[in-house]
Amino acid sequence: MNYNQQKSKGDCSYTIPLDVGVKVVRGRSIDEDYDVGDEIGIGSDGVVKICQDRKTGEEFCCKLMEKWNYPQRIRAEVDMMCRLSAHPGIVKLHAVYEDFKSGNLVMELCSGGTLTDVMHEKRRPFSEDEARKIMKELWSQSGIVTGWESCTEI
């Protein structure tokens, strides 16, 4: 993998692989390019909101993370998302906006609910076949299992 050797002026230096197509913007606010909207999630690292590209109107989600909290987590998340970007079942990272106070990740917006939502809607246990398909998909996305042909009865 070829890496973009741009370094940040803050304490969250990282490199971005050149072949993953992630736009890196340093020293400029995400608000200059995106309209940041409603909150759709919250976690230990930051808040996830819907955002819309001001030029194209395309919707994304953005994870807003403050650097003072855990700058190494921003670096780790960017690195992980770049490494996994080729997998069709993993959310795509489109851009990283970094300034002195924050690191913001612009990602593909995935709508349609979560596995938990599906479980609540079904109101019955999954069949063995349904569970097998779900687990196969989860394992393939997480990299836990490679080479499905070698796994018996999956």
C-alpha positions as CSV (number, residue, x, y, z in Angstrom):
1,M,0.0,0.0,0.0
2,N,1.3,3.5,-0.9
3,Y,1.0,6.0,1.9
4,N,0.3,9.7,1.8
5,Q,3.0,11.1,4.2
6,Q,1.1,14.2,5.2
7,K,1.4,14.8,8.9
8,S,-0.8,16.9,11.0
9,K,0.4,19.9,13.1
10,G,-1.6,18.6,16.1
11,D,-1.0,15.5,18.2
12,C,-2.9,13.1,15.9
13,S,-0.4,12.4,13.2
14,Y,-1.2,9.5,10.8
15,T,-0.7,8.6,7.2
16,I,-3.4,7.8,4.7
17,P,-3.0,5.1,2.0
18,L,-3.0,6.8,-1.4
19,D,-5.0,4.0,-3.0
20,V,-8.1,4.3,-0.8
21,G,-9.4,7.6,-2.1
22,V,-9.8,9.4,1.2
23,K,-9.8,13.1,1.1
24,V,-7.7,14.6,3.9
25,V,-8.4,18.2,5.0
26,R,-6.3,19.8,7.7
27,G,-6.8,23.2,9.3
28,R,-10.3,23.7,8.0
29,S,-13.7,23.0,9.6
30,I,-16.0,20.3,8.3
31,D,-18.7,23.0,8.3
32,E,-17.1,24.7,5.3
33,D,-17.9,21.7,3.1
34,Y,-20.8,19.9,4.8
35,D,-24.1,20.9,6.5
36,V,-23.9,18.9,9.7
37,G,-27.4,17.9,10.8
38,D,-29.1,15.7,13.4
39,E,-27.4,13.3,15.7
40,I,-27.9,9.6,14.8
41,G,-25.6,8.0,17.3
42,I,-23.3,8.5,20.2
43,G,-20.4,6.5,21.5
44,S,-17.3,6.7,23.7
45,D,-15.2,8.3,21.0
46,G,-17.7,10.9,19.7
47,V,-21.0,11.8,18.2
48,V,-22.3,10.6,14.8
49,K,-24.4,13.0,12.8
50,I,-25.9,13.1,9.4
51,C,-24.2,15.6,7.1
52,Q,-24.8,16.7,3.5
53,D,-22.1,17.8,1.0
54,R,-22.7,21.4,0.2
55,K,-21.6,21.0,-3.5
56,T,-23.3,17.7,-4.5
57,G,-26.1,17.4,-1.9
58,E,-25.0,13.8,-1.2
59,E,-25.7,12.6,2.3
60,F,-23.1,11.1,4.6
61,C,-22.6,10.5,8.2
62,C,-19.8,12.2,10.1
63,K,-18.2,11.1,13.3
64,L,-17.2,14.1,15.3
65,M,-14.4,13.4,17.8
66,E,-12.6,15.9,20.0
67,K,-8.8,15.5,20.1
68,W,-8.3,16.3,23.7
69,N,-10.4,13.3,24.6
70,Y,-8.3,10.5,23.0
71,P,-6.2,11.6,20.0
72,Q,-4.7,8.1,19.6
73,R,-8.3,6.8,19.0
74,I,-8.8,9.1,16.0
75,R,-5.5,7.9,14.5
76,A,-6.4,4.3,15.1
77,E,-9.9,4.7,13.7
78,V,-8.6,6.4,10.5
79,D,-6.0,3.6,10.1
80,M,-8.6,0.9,10.6
81,M,-11.1,2.4,8.2
82,C,-8.4,2.8,5.5
83,R,-7.3,-0.8,5.9
84,L,-10.9,-2.1,5.6
85,S,-12.1,0.2,2.9
86,A,-11.9,-2.5,0.2
87,H,-14.4,-4.8,1.8
88,P,-17.9,-4.4,0.3
89,G,-19.7,-4.9,3.7
90,I,-17.8,-2.3,5.6
91,V,-18.7,1.4,5.7
92,K,-16.5,3.6,3.4
93,L,-14.5,6.5,4.8
94,H,-14.7,9.4,2.4
95,A,-12.9,12.2,4.1
96,V,-11.0,13.2,7.3
97,Y,-11.2,16.8,8.6
98,E,-8.6,17.6,11.2
99,D,-8.0,20.8,13.0
100,F,-6.3,21.7,16.3
101,K,-9.4,20.6,18.4
102,S,-11.0,17.8,16.5
103,G,-10.8,15.0,14.0
104,N,-14.0,14.4,12.0
105,L,-14.6,11.4,9.8
106,V,-17.0,11.7,6.8
107,M,-18.3,8.2,6.1
108,E,-20.9,6.4,3.9
109,L,-24.4,6.8,5.4
110,C,-25.9,3.4,6.0
111,S,-29.6,3.4,6.5
112,G,-31.9,0.5,7.1
113,G,-31.4,-0.3,10.7
114,T,-29.3,-2.6,12.8
115,L,-29.2,-6.3,13.4
116,T,-30.9,-5.6,16.8
117,D,-33.7,-3.8,14.9
118,V,-34.2,-6.9,12.7
119,M,-34.2,-9.1,15.8
120,H,-36.9,-7.0,17.4
121,E,-39.0,-6.9,14.3
122,K,-39.0,-10.7,13.8
123,R,-40.4,-11.4,17.3
124,R,-39.2,-15.0,16.9
125,P,-35.8,-16.7,17.0
126,F,-33.8,-16.9,13.8
127,S,-33.9,-20.2,12.0
128,E,-30.6,-22.1,11.8
129,D,-30.2,-21.1,8.2
130,E,-30.9,-17.4,8.9
131,A,-28.4,-17.5,11.8
132,R,-25.8,-19.2,9.6
133,K,-26.1,-16.5,6.9
134,I,-25.9,-13.7,9.4
135,M,-22.8,-15.2,11.2
136,K,-21.1,-15.8,7.8
137,E,-21.6,-12.2,6.9
138,L,-20.4,-10.9,10.2
139,W,-17.3,-13.1,10.2
140,S,-16.4,-12.2,6.7
141,Q,-16.6,-8.5,7.5
142,S,-14.6,-8.7,10.7
143,G,-11.8,-10.8,9.2
144,I,-12.2,-13.5,11.9
145,V,-12.7,-16.2,9.3
146,T,-11.0,-16.3,5.9
147,G,-11.4,-18.9,3.2
148,W,-15.0,-20.1,3.7
149,E,-14.4,-23.2,1.7
150,S,-12.3,-24.6,4.5
151,C,-15.1,-24.2,7.1
152,T,-17.3,-27.3,7.2
153,E,-21.1,-26.9,7.1
154,I,-21.1,-23.1,7.0
